[in-house]
Amino acid sequence: MKKLIVAALLVLGLTTYAQEKEGRRAGREKLTSEQKVELQVKKMTKDLNLNEKQTKDVRALVTKQVEKREAKRKEMENLKTKMREDIKAQMQAEKEAVSVEMKKILTPEQYAKWEKNREEKIENFKEKMSERKEKRKSQALPEK
């Protein structure tokens, strides 16, 4: 009995801890480049006891770092978008190739039925995905 209670408390504690972390991240606001630089410079000035000249030099260096990091992030995002478009185009070409091959194999009635079934599957998939998206959205928002 004692072990059961301890196990239940452990599960409850871990669940609460996990939700707490998620909540902290969700509430965090995005900082501008200047805010990131200022925050980092203030922390370094305090921790390292920097003088004015050092603070000025550190601010210049940190500004360069933040700009490079944000440029790299933007570049990576553009690459992801381009890759996504390329993959989508590739999938469309494959879909068309399969369609051409099926048209050769099937009779016109069979092909029409196959095409109709294919469209229905796509619609069902889209509906399920939108339901999942809505479900995740409703779970992410805390109800008050």
CNS distance restraints for C-alpha pairs under 8 A (distance, minus, plus):
assign (resid   1 and name CA) (resid   5 and name CA) 6.44 0.50 0.50
assign (resid   2 and name CA) (resid   6 and name CA) 6.28 0.50 0.50
assign (resid   3 and name CA) (resid   7 and name CA) 6.04 0.50 0.50
assign (resid   4 and name CA) (resid   8 and name CA) 6.14 0.50 0.50
assign (resid   5 and name CA) (resid   9 and name CA) 6.17 0.50 0.50
assign (resid   6 and name CA) (resid  10 and name CA) 6.10 0.50 0.50
assign (resid   7 and name CA) (resid  11 and name CA) 6.23 0.50 0.50
assign (resid   8 and name CA) (resid  12 and name CA) 6.13 0.50 0.50
assign (resid   9 and name CA) (resid  13 and name CA) 5.96 0.50 0.50
assign (resid  10 and name CA) (resid  14 and name CA) 6.15 0.50 0.50
assign (resid  11 and name CA) (resid  15 and name CA) 6.12 0.50 0.50
assign (resid  12 and name CA) (resid  16 and name CA) 6.18 0.50 0.50
assign (resid  13 and name CA) (resid  17 and name CA) 6.09 0.50 0.50
assign (resid  14 and name CA) (resid  18 and name CA) 6.12 0.50 0.50
assign (resid  15 and name CA) (resid  19 and name CA) 6.25 0.50 0.50
assign (resid  16 and name CA) (resid  20 and name CA) 6.06 0.50 0.50
assign (resid  17 and name CA) (resid  21 and name CA) 6.38 0.50 0.50
assign (resid  18 and name CA) (resid  22 and name CA) 6.42 0.50 0.50
assign (resid  19 and name CA) (resid  23 and name CA) 6.12 0.50 0.50
assign (resid  20 and name CA) (resid  24 and name CA) 6.35 0.50 0.50
assign (resid  21 and name CA) (resid  25 and name CA) 6.46 0.50 0.50
assign (resid  22 and name CA) (resid  26 and name CA) 6.19 0.50 0.50
assign (resid  23 and name CA) (resid  27 and name CA) 6.30 0.50 0.50
assign (resid  24 and name CA) (resid  28 and name CA) 6.46 0.50 0.50
assign (resid  31 and name CA) (resid  35 and name CA) 5.77 0.50 0.50
assign (resid  31 and name CA) (resid  36 and name CA) 6.14 0.50 0.50
assign (resid  32 and name CA) (resid  36 and name CA) 6.26 0.50 0.50
assign (resid  33 and name CA) (resid  37 and name CA) 6.24 0.50 0.50
assign (resid  33 and name CA) (resid  63 and name CA) 7.98 0.50 0.50
assign (resid  33 and name CA) (resid  66 and name CA) 6.72 0.50 0.50
assign (resid  33 and name CA) (resid  67 and name CA) 7.49 0.50 0.50
assign (resid  34 and name CA) (resid  38 and name CA) 6.05 0.50 0.50
assign (resid  34 and name CA) (resid  63 and name CA) 7.88 0.50 0.50
assign (resid  35 and name CA) (resid  39 and name CA) 5.98 0.50 0.50
assign (resid  36 and name CA) (resid  40 and name CA) 6.18 0.50 0.50
assign (resid  36 and name CA) (resid  66 and name CA) 7.67 0.50 0.50
assign (resid  37 and name CA) (resid  41 and name CA) 6.05 0.50 0.50
assign (resid  37 and name CA) (resid  59 and name CA) 6.87 0.50 0.50
assign (resid  37 and name CA) (resid  62 and name CA) 6.08 0.50 0.50
assign (resid  37 and name CA) (resid  63 and name CA) 5.88 0.50 0.50
assign (resid  37 and name CA) (resid  66 and name CA) 7.07 0.50 0.50
assign (resid  38 and name CA) (resid  42 and name CA) 6.01 0.50 0.50
assign (resid  38 and name CA) (resid  59 and name CA) 7.67 0.50 0.50
assign (resid  39 and name CA) (resid  43 and name CA) 6.22 0.50 0.50
assign (resid  40 and name CA) (resid  44 and name CA) 6.19 0.50 0.50
assign (resid  40 and name CA) (resid  62 and name CA) 7.64 0.50 0.50
assign (resid  41 and name CA) (resid  45 and name CA) 5.93 0.50 0.50
assign (resid  41 and name CA) (resid  55 and name CA) 7.02 0.50 0.50
assign (resid  41 and name CA) (resid  58 and name CA) 6.83 0.50 0.50
assign (resid  41 and name CA) (resid  59 and name CA) 5.97 0.50 0.50
assign (resid  41 and name CA) (resid  62 and name CA) 7.47 0.50 0.50
assign (resid  42 and name CA) (resid  46 and name CA) 6.12 0.50 0.50
assign (resid  43 and name CA) (resid  47 and name CA) 6.00 0.50 0.50
assign (resid  44 and name CA) (resid  48 and name CA) 5.61 0.50 0.50
assign (resid  44 and name CA) (resid  49 and name CA) 7.59 0.50 0.50
assign (resid  44 and name CA) (resid  50 and name CA) 7.52 0.50 0.50
assign (resid  45 and name CA) (resid  49 and name CA) 5.20 0.50 0.50
assign (resid  45 and name CA) (resid  50 and name CA) 4.84 0.50 0.50
assign (resid  45 and name CA) (resid  51 and name CA) 7.73 0.50 0.50
assign (resid  45 and name CA) (resid  55 and name CA) 6.48 0.50 0.50
assign (resid  46 and name CA) (resid  50 and name CA) 7.22 0.50 0.50
assign (resid  50 and name CA) (resid  54 and name CA) 5.67 0.50 0.50
assign (resid  50 and name CA) (resid  55 and name CA) 5.90 0.50 0.50
assign (resid  51 and name CA) (resid  55 and name CA) 6.06 0.50 0.50
assign (resid  52 and name CA) (resid  56 and name CA) 6.16 0.50 0.50
assign (resid  53 and name CA) (resid  57 and name CA) 6.24 0.50 0.50
assign (resid  54 and name CA) (resid  58 and name CA) 5.94 0.50 0.50
assign (resid  55 and name CA) (resid  59 and name CA) 5.98 0.50 0.50
assign (resid  56 and name CA) (resid  60 and name CA) 6.39 0.50 0.50
assign (resid  57 and name CA) (resid  61 and name CA) 6.34 0.50 0.50
assign (resid  58 and name CA) (resid  62 and name CA) 5.96 0.50 0.50
assign (resid  59 and name CA) (resid  63 and name CA) 5.95 0.50 0.50
assign (resid  60 and name CA) (resid  64 and name CA) 6.39 0.50 0.50
assign (resid  61 and name CA) (resid  65 and name CA) 6.31 0.50 0.50
assign (resid  62 and name CA) (resid  66 and name CA) 6.11 0.50 0.50
assign (resid  63 and name CA) (resid  67 and name CA) 6.15 0.50 0.50
assign (resid  64 and name CA) (resid  68 and name CA) 6.13 0.50 0.50
assign (resid  65 and name CA) (resid  69 and name CA) 6.08 0.50 0.50
assign (resid  66 and name CA) (resid  70 and name CA) 6.10 0.50 0.50
assign (resid  67 and name CA) (resid  71 and name CA) 6.08 0.50 0.50
assign (resid  68 and name CA) (resid  72 and name CA) 6.09 0.50 0.50
assign (resid  69 and name CA) (resid  73 and name CA) 6.15 0.50 0.50
assign (resid  70 and name CA) (resid  74 and name CA) 6.14 0.50 0.50
assign (resid  71 and name CA) (resid  75 and name CA) 6.11 0.50 0.50
assign (resid  72 and name CA) (resid  76 and name CA) 6.12 0.50 0.50
assign (resid  73 and name CA) (resid  77 and name CA) 6.21 0.50 0.50
assign (resid  74 and name CA) (resid  78 and name CA) 6.22 0.50 0.50
assign (resid  75 and name CA) (resid  79 and name CA) 6.21 0.50 0.50
assign (resid  76 and name CA) (resid  80 and name CA) 6.18 0.50 0.50
assign (resid  77 and name CA) (resid  81 and name CA) 6.25 0.50 0.50
assign (resid  78 and name CA) (resid  82 and name CA) 6.13 0.50 0.50
assign (resid  79 and name CA) (resid  83 and name CA) 5.99 0.50 0.50
assign (resid  80 and name CA) (resid  84 and name CA) 6.01 0.50 0.50
assign (resid  81 and name CA) (resid  85 and name CA) 6.23 0.50 0.50
assign (resid  82 and name CA) (resid  86 and name CA) 6.13 0.50 0.50
assign (resid  83 and name CA) (resid  87 and name CA) 6.07 0.50 0.50
assign (resid  84 and name CA) (resid  88 and name CA) 6.09 0.50 0.50
assign (resid  85 and name CA) (resid  89 and name CA) 6.16 0.50 0.50
assign (resid  86 and name CA) (resid  90 and name CA) 6.12 0.50 0.50
assign (resid  87 and name CA) (resid  91 and name CA) 6.09 0.50 0.50
assign (resid  88 and name CA) (resid  92 and name CA) 6.19 0.50 0.50
assign (resid  89 and name CA) (resid  93 and name CA) 6.23 0.50 0.50
assign (resid  90 and name CA) (resid  94 and name CA) 6.26 0.50 0.50
assign (resid  91 and name CA) (resid  95 and name CA) 6.08 0.50 0.50
assign (resid  92 and name CA) (resid  96 and name CA) 6.22 0.50 0.50
assign (resid  93 and name CA) (resid  97 and name CA) 6.19 0.50 0.50
assign (resid  94 and name CA) (resid  98 and name CA) 6.18 0.50 0.50
assign (resid  95 and name CA) (resid  99 and name CA) 6.15 0.50 0.50
assign (resid  96 and name CA) (resid 100 and name CA) 6.20 0.50 0.50
assign (resid  97 and name CA) (resid 101 and name CA) 6.29 0.50 0.50
assign (resid  98 and name CA) (resid 102 and name CA) 6.05 0.50 0.50
assign (resid  99 and name CA) (resid 103 and name CA) 6.10 0.50 0.50
assign (resid 100 and name CA) (resid 104 and name CA) 6.50 0.50 0.50
assign (resid 101 and name CA) (resid 105 and name CA) 6.43 0.50 0.50
assign (resid 102 and name CA) (resid 106 and name CA) 5.84 0.50 0.50
assign (resid 102 and name CA) (resid 111 and name CA) 7.00 0.50 0.50
assign (resid 103 and name CA) (resid 107 and name CA) 7.33 0.50 0.50
assign (resid 103 and name CA) (resid 108 and name CA) 7.44 0.50 0.50
assign (resid 103 and name CA) (resid 111 and name CA) 6.09 0.50 0.50
assign (resid 106 and name CA) (resid 110 and name CA) 5.62 0.50 0.50
assign (resid 106 and name CA) (resid 111 and name CA) 5.50 0.50 0.50
assign (resid 107 and name CA) (resid 111 and name CA) 5.98 0.50 0.50
assign (resid 108 and name CA) (resid 112 and name CA) 6.13 0.50 0.50
assign (resid 109 and name CA) (resid 113 and name CA) 6.28 0.50 0.50
assign (resid 110 and name CA) (resid 114 and name CA) 6.03 0.50 0.50
assign (resid 111 and name CA) (resid 115 and name CA) 6.01 0.50 0.50
assign (resid 112 and name CA) (resid 116 and name CA) 6.14 0.50 0.50
assign (resid 113 and name CA) (resid 117 and name CA) 6.18 0.50 0.50
assign (resid 114 and name CA) (resid 118 and name CA) 6.11 0.50 0.50
assign (resid 115 and name CA) (resid 119 and name CA) 6.28 0.50 0.50
assign (resid 116 and name CA) (resid 120 and name CA) 6.28 0.50 0.50
assign (resid 117 and name CA) (resid 121 and name CA) 6.23 0.50 0.50
assign (resid 118 and name CA) (resid 122 and name CA) 6.37 0.50 0.50
assign (resid 119 and name CA) (resid 123 and name CA) 6.26 0.50 0.50
assign (resid 120 and name CA) (resid 124 and name CA) 6.15 0.50 0.50
assign (resid 121 and name CA) (resid 125 and name CA) 6.11 0.50 0.50
assign (resid 122 and name CA) (resid 126 and name CA) 6.22 0.50 0.50
assign (resid 123 and name CA) (resid 127 and name CA) 6.22 0.50 0.50
assign (resid 124 and name CA) (resid 128 and name CA) 6.22 0.50 0.50
assign (resid 125 and name CA) (resid 129 and name CA) 6.17 0.50 0.50
assign (resid 126 and name CA) (resid 130 and name CA) 6.18 0.50 0.50
assign (resid 127 and name CA) (resid 131 and name CA) 6.19 0.50 0.50
assign (resid 128 and name CA) (resid 132 and name CA) 6.21 0.50 0.50
assign (resid 129 and name CA) (resid 133 and name CA) 6.15 0.50 0.50
assign (resid 130 and name CA) (resid 134 and name CA) 6.17 0.50 0.50
assign (resid 131 and name CA) (resid 135 and name CA) 6.08 0.50 0.50
assign (resid 132 and name CA) (resid 136 and name CA) 6.12 0.50 0.50
assign (resid 133 and name CA) (resid 137 and name CA) 6.11 0.50 0.50
assign (resid 134 and name CA) (resid 138 and name CA) 6.11 0.50 0.50
assign (resid 135 and name CA) (resid 139 and name CA) 6.19 0.50 0.50
assign (resid 136 and name CA) (resid 140 and name CA) 6.04 0.50 0.50
assign (resid 137 and name CA) (resid 141 and name CA) 6.42 0.50 0.50
assign (resid 138 and name CA) (resid 142 and name CA) 7.98 0.50 0.50
